[in-house]
């Protein structure tokens, strides 16, 4: 299992911009499906996830 996690971390680090864009799109979808009720929490979660994928938030 740790080999898989190492590969996932390497991939995320090498493709930070694409990962950040995917996280942003996922956050937008969740926001739409919840009718914007949890917009602030979703944004915070996306931001935290983006910071953990390498260089950080590349999209905004």
SULPE-V315027 format. One record per helix or strand of 2 or more residues. SS is the DSSP state (~ for helix, > for strand). FROM is the first residue (numbers start at 1). LEN is the number of residues. If there is no record, write none. Layout:
# SULPE-V315027
ss=SS from=FROM len=LEN
ss=SS from=FROM len=LEN
This chain:
# SULPE-V315027
ss=~ from=2 len=13
ss=~ from=16 len=18
ss=~ from=39 len=13
